[in-house]
C-alpha cells in the first residue's frame, strides 16, 4: 500500500469567491487534499463522496441553513473535524453552531495562520487522550476506552471537545485547572488569544449534564465550578446533601 503523504481530505463550503479560493489554496499549499464548494447542497454531496475528514463550513450559505447542514454533516460523518466559519460573533450564534456538532469556530475576518494552527491542534488530539478504566463519580460514569459518558446508566451524547474537557476534569476531580492548562490540553499547547471557545464549550457541557441529570431523578452529579480569575474545577457532590 502506498504511504499517505497528505494531511487529510478537506472540504471547504463557502459561497464567497475570494474567501473560498483563499482557503482552498491555503489548504492545498499546506499539505491537505482540498475541494471547494459554493453551496451547501454541493458541499454535503462532496463531503460524502470524498469521505471528507475536515470540513470548513460557512454558516451563511445561500441555499441551506448552515447550522442544519452542520447537524447533517455530523450525523453522516461522525468522525469529521468540523470547523464553522461565521460573520456572527454573538455567543448565541456560536453556541448554536457548536451544539449542531461543530468542533470549533472562527469569526470572520480571521487569520489563515490561526486557522491552520487550529487545524493542526485538533488533528494532534485525534485519537483523544490515553484510554483507561471507567471512572464513576456519584451518578456520572466516564469510559475513556469507549469515549462514552453516562448519567445514571443512560448514555449522554457529547461533542468531541466536550468529552475531552470532561475527561480531564473527571480525572483531575477536586483539583483546580487553569484556563490556560485546559486550552493547552484540549486545543493546543501553543494556544494564544481569546479563551472564549473554552467558556462556550464548558457552558454547553454543563447544560447537557444538567438535562441528563434532571431526566433521571434528579441524578447526583459532580459540580463544575468556575474559579474566577483562574479556571474550573470538578467537585464530587456532598454526601451530606441527600
Kinemage of the C-alpha trace (Angstrom):
@kinemage 1
@onewidth
@group {chain A} dominant
@subgroup {mainchain}
@vectorlist {calphas} color= white
{ca unk a 1} P 0.000 0.000 0.000
{ca unk a 2} L 1.363 3.422 -0.910
{ca unk a 3} L 2.155 5.643 2.074
{ca unk a 4} L -0.158 8.539 2.574
{ca unk a 5} L 1.549 11.920 2.194
{ca unk a 6} L -1.334 14.382 2.618
{ca unk a 7} L -2.578 15.672 5.978
{ca unk a 8} L -6.206 14.868 5.299
{ca unk a 9} L -9.131 15.231 2.901
{ca unk a 10} L -10.608 18.700 3.384
{ca unk a 11} L -13.807 20.215 2.016
{ca unk a 12} L -14.432 23.964 2.013
{ca unk a 13} L -18.100 25.023 1.873
{ca unk a 14} L -18.027 28.767 1.288
{ca unk a 15} L -20.036 30.885 -1.159
{ca unk a 16} L -17.748 33.924 -1.080
{ca unk a 17} L -15.453 33.729 -4.126
{ca unk a 18} L -12.473 35.448 -2.501
{ca unk a 19} L -12.613 33.582 0.822
{ca unk a 20} L -13.329 30.211 -0.760
{ca unk a 21} L -10.462 30.434 -3.226
{ca unk a 22} L -8.086 31.651 -0.498
{ca unk a 23} L -8.999 28.787 1.857
{ca unk a 24} L -8.722 26.164 -0.875
{ca unk a 25} L -5.274 27.391 -1.929
{ca unk a 26} L -4.055 27.661 1.672
{ca unk a 27} L -5.121 24.099 2.453
{ca unk a 28} L -3.550 22.701 -0.713
{ca unk a 29} L -0.360 24.659 -0.045
{ca unk a 30} L -0.107 23.195 3.448
{ca unk a 31} L -0.466 19.525 2.617
{ca unk a 32} L -4.232 18.920 2.618
{ca unk a 33} L -6.256 17.493 -0.278
{ca unk a 34} L -8.864 20.197 -0.648
{ca unk a 35} L -12.073 20.671 -2.625
{ca unk a 36} L -14.127 23.857 -2.624
{ca unk a 37} L -17.909 24.033 -2.960
{ca unk a 38} L -20.000 27.201 -3.169
{ca unk a 39} L -23.339 25.826 -1.923
{ca unk a 40} L -24.456 23.713 0.991
{ca unk a 41} L -26.034 21.001 -1.162
{ca unk a 42} L -22.949 20.539 -3.336
{ca unk a 43} L -20.707 20.686 -0.262
{ca unk a 44} L -22.655 17.953 1.516
{ca unk a 45} L -22.521 15.764 -1.585
{ca unk a 46} L -18.801 16.438 -1.933
{ca unk a 47} L -18.096 15.627 1.715
{ca unk a 48} L -19.930 12.321 1.293
{ca unk a 49} L -18.308 11.284 -1.985
{ca unk a 50} L -14.795 12.283 -0.971
{ca unk a 51} L -15.067 10.837 2.557
{ca unk a 52} L -14.039 14.182 3.995
{ca unk a 53} L -12.030 14.221 7.202
{ca unk a 54} L -12.128 18.011 7.593
{ca unk a 55} L -14.867 20.477 6.642
{ca unk a 56} L -14.615 24.258 6.841
{ca unk a 57} L -18.256 25.364 6.819
{ca unk a 58} L -19.546 28.886 6.255
{ca unk a 59} L -22.780 29.275 8.226
{ca unk a 60} L -24.131 31.991 5.905
{ca unk a 61} L -24.854 29.930 2.803
{ca unk a 62} L -27.367 30.966 0.112
{ca unk a 63} L -29.218 27.665 -0.277
{ca unk a 64} L -29.325 25.957 3.150
{ca unk a 65} L -29.124 26.879 6.811
{ca unk a 66} L -25.518 26.403 7.927
{ca unk a 67} L -26.455 25.124 11.380
{ca unk a 68} L -28.753 22.474 9.917
{ca unk a 69} L -26.033 21.486 7.453
{ca unk a 70} L -23.607 21.110 10.378
{ca unk a 71} L -26.071 18.689 12.004
{ca unk a 72} L -26.324 16.620 8.835
{ca unk a 73} L -22.558 16.510 8.380
{ca unk a 74} L -22.058 15.425 11.982
{ca unk a 75} L -24.767 12.778 11.682
{ca unk a 76} L -23.442 11.288 8.439
{ca unk a 77} L -19.710 11.706 9.163
{ca unk a 78} L -19.385 11.351 12.953
{ca unk a 79} L -15.554 11.371 12.956
{ca unk a 80} L -15.385 14.551 10.884
{ca unk a 81} L -13.350 17.548 12.094
{ca unk a 82} L -15.887 20.339 11.528
{ca unk a 83} L -14.827 23.977 11.788
{ca unk a 84} L -17.532 26.576 11.274
{ca unk a 85} L -16.809 29.975 9.761
{ca unk a 86} L -19.176 32.755 10.731
{ca unk a 87} L -19.527 36.502 10.401
{ca unk a 88} L -21.654 36.432 13.555
{ca unk a 89} L -19.647 36.798 16.738
{ca unk a 90} L -22.585 36.694 19.170
{ca unk a 91} L -22.354 33.922 21.739
{ca unk a 92} L -25.816 32.561 20.883
{ca unk a 93} L -24.774 32.014 17.251
{ca unk a 94} L -21.551 30.311 18.305
{ca unk a 95} L -23.398 28.074 20.770
{ca unk a 96} L -25.907 27.108 18.066
{ca unk a 97} L -23.114 26.043 15.748
{ca unk a 98} L -21.254 24.090 18.420
{ca unk a 99} L -24.468 22.420 19.572
{ca unk a 100} L -25.092 21.389 15.961
{ca unk a 101} L -21.838 19.426 16.002
{ca unk a 102} L -19.015 21.811 15.111
{ca unk a 103} L -15.692 21.171 16.853
{ca unk a 104} L -14.581 24.792 16.703
{ca unk a 105} L -15.391 28.134 15.113
{ca unk a 106} L -13.665 31.157 13.592
{ca unk a 107} L -15.267 34.578 13.342
{ca unk a 108} L -14.660 36.459 10.085
{ca unk a 109} L -12.334 38.083 9.316
{ca unk a 110} L -9.782 35.567 10.587
{ca unk a 111} L -6.102 34.853 10.067
{ca unk a 112} L -5.086 31.946 7.836
{ca unk a 113} L -2.170 31.342 10.205
{ca unk a 114} L -4.590 30.916 13.113
{ca unk a 115} L -6.875 28.649 11.060
{ca unk a 116} L -4.010 26.354 10.076
{ca unk a 117} L -2.712 26.294 13.657
{ca unk a 118} L -6.153 25.275 14.934
{ca unk a 119} L -6.398 22.500 12.352
{ca unk a 120} L -3.015 21.152 13.441
{ca unk a 121} L -4.044 21.346 17.095
{ca unk a 122} L -7.312 19.483 16.529
{ca unk a 123} L -5.657 16.796 14.431
{ca unk a 124} L -2.992 16.249 17.100
{ca unk a 125} L -5.754 15.486 19.581
{ca unk a 126} L -7.092 12.588 17.456
{ca unk a 127} L -7.238 9.930 18.762
{ca unk a 128} L -8.035 11.523 22.077
{ca unk a 129} L -6.437 11.226 25.481
{ca unk a 130} L -4.858 7.956 26.552
{ca unk a 131} L -7.596 5.471 27.346
{ca unk a 132} L -8.052 3.971 30.793
{ca unk a 133} L -10.590 2.270 33.025
{ca unk a 134} L -14.094 3.680 33.596
{ca unk a 135} L -14.331 6.342 36.307
{ca unk a 136} L -17.500 6.912 38.333
{ca unk a 137} L -18.345 9.983 40.418
{ca unk a 138} L -21.778 9.646 42.022
{ca unk a 139} L -24.178 9.032 39.075
{ca unk a 140} L -21.697 10.147 36.402
{ca unk a 141} L -19.588 7.492 34.665
{ca unk a 142} L -16.879 8.128 32.099
{ca unk a 143} L -15.420 5.330 29.980
{ca unk a 144} L -12.218 6.654 28.331
{ca unk a 145} L -11.624 3.462 26.334
{ca unk a 146} L -15.014 3.819 24.626
{ca unk a 147} L -15.157 7.632 24.861
{ca unk a 148} L -18.593 7.359 26.474
{ca unk a 149} L -20.284 9.344 29.191
{ca unk a 150} L -23.358 8.143 31.072
{ca unk a 151} L -25.606 9.521 33.795
{ca unk a 152} L -27.453 7.009 35.985
{ca unk a 153} L -26.714 4.322 33.396
{ca unk a 154} L -28.011 6.258 30.369
{ca unk a 155} L -25.532 7.456 27.758
{ca unk a 156} L -25.117 11.216 27.251
{ca unk a 157} L -24.214 12.426 23.757
{ca unk a 158} L -21.259 14.826 23.898
{ca unk a 159} L -19.326 16.626 21.182
{ca unk a 160} L -15.622 15.633 20.949
{ca unk a 161} L -14.304 18.700 22.762
{ca unk a 162} L -16.980 18.451 25.456
{ca unk a 163} L -15.957 14.862 26.084
{ca unk a 164} L -12.234 15.697 26.188
{ca unk a 165} L -12.816 18.551 28.628
{ca unk a 166} L -14.967 16.370 30.863
{ca unk a 167} L -12.392 13.574 30.803
{ca unk a 168} L -9.641 15.915 32.009
{ca unk a 169} L -11.894 17.377 34.709
{ca unk a 170} L -13.052 13.948 35.913
{ca unk a 171} L -9.535 12.528 36.048
{ca unk a 172} L -8.463 15.647 37.982
{ca unk a 173} L -11.565 15.711 40.197
{ca unk a 174} L -11.174 18.111 43.120
{ca unk a 175} L -8.192 19.897 41.556
{ca unk a 176} L -8.255 23.430 40.172
{ca unk a 177} L -7.360 23.571 36.481
{ca unk a 178} L -6.370 26.855 34.892
{ca unk a 179} L -7.939 28.129 31.700
{ca unk a 180} L -4.511 28.055 30.048
{ca unk a 181} L -3.947 24.423 31.060
{ca unk a 182} L -7.329 23.327 29.722
{ca unk a 183} L -6.804 25.185 26.443
{ca unk a 184} L -3.357 23.618 26.046
{ca unk a 185} L -4.528 20.085 26.786
{ca unk a 186} L -7.744 20.106 24.757
{ca unk a 187} L -6.967 22.542 21.942
{ca unk a 188} L -3.299 23.474 21.523
{ca unk a 189} L -0.245 23.668 23.784
{ca unk a 190} L 0.763 26.836 21.934
{ca unk a 191} L -2.690 28.428 22.170
{ca unk a 192} L -2.793 32.197 22.145
{ca unk a 193} L -5.557 34.771 22.183
{ca unk a 194} L -9.130 34.503 23.455
{ca unk a 195} L -10.313 31.524 25.529
{ca unk a 196} L -13.971 32.129 24.641
{ca unk a 197} L -14.074 28.716 22.949
{ca unk a 198} L -13.412 27.129 26.346
{ca unk a 199} L -16.170 29.136 28.062
{ca unk a 200} L -18.738 28.274 25.389
{ca unk a 201} L -17.830 24.581 25.496
{ca unk a 202} L -17.971 24.490 29.311
{ca unk a 203} L -21.406 26.150 29.273
{ca unk a 204} L -22.695 23.616 26.734
{ca unk a 205} L -21.249 20.722 28.749
{ca unk a 206} L -22.988 21.979 31.889
{ca unk a 207} L -26.324 22.141 30.066
{ca unk a 208} L -26.031 18.627 28.662
{ca unk a 209} L -25.171 17.123 32.039
{ca unk a 210} L -27.923 19.079 33.786
{ca unk a 211} L -30.551 17.939 31.276
{ca unk a 212} L -29.388 14.330 31.644
{ca unk a 213} L -29.373 14.624 35.438
{ca unk a 214} L -32.893 16.079 35.578
{ca unk a 215} L -34.139 13.289 33.333
{ca unk a 216} L -33.055 10.671 35.850
{ca unk a 217} L -34.347 11.576 39.187
{ca unk a 218} L -32.680 14.065 39.562
{ca unk a 219} L -29.343 12.243 39.449
{ca unk a 220} L -26.463 13.114 41.772
{ca unk a 221} L -23.768 14.752 39.671
{ca unk a 222} L -20.459 16.459 40.385
{ca unk a 223} L -20.430 20.255 40.265
{ca unk a 224} L -18.475 22.021 37.539
{ca unk a 225} L -17.300 25.117 39.392
{ca unk a 226} L -15.979 28.307 37.818
{ca unk a 227} L -12.913 29.687 39.597
{ca unk a 228} L -12.887 33.373 38.764
{ca unk a 229} L -9.545 34.586 37.513
{ca unk a 230} L -8.210 31.036 37.261
{ca unk a 231} L -10.273 28.331 35.564
{ca unk a 232} L -12.514 25.410 36.518
{ca unk a 233} L -12.788 22.535 38.998
{ca unk a 234} L -14.984 19.421 39.112
{ca unk a 235} L -16.229 18.765 42.661
{ca unk a 236} L -17.892 15.500 43.750
{ca unk a 237} L -21.358 16.015 45.237
{ca unk a 238} L -21.516 16.464 49.001
{ca unk a 239} L -22.635 13.142 50.505
{ca unk a 240} L -24.459 15.087 53.210
{ca unk a 241} L -26.797 16.516 50.564
{ca unk a 242} L -29.477 13.880 50.052
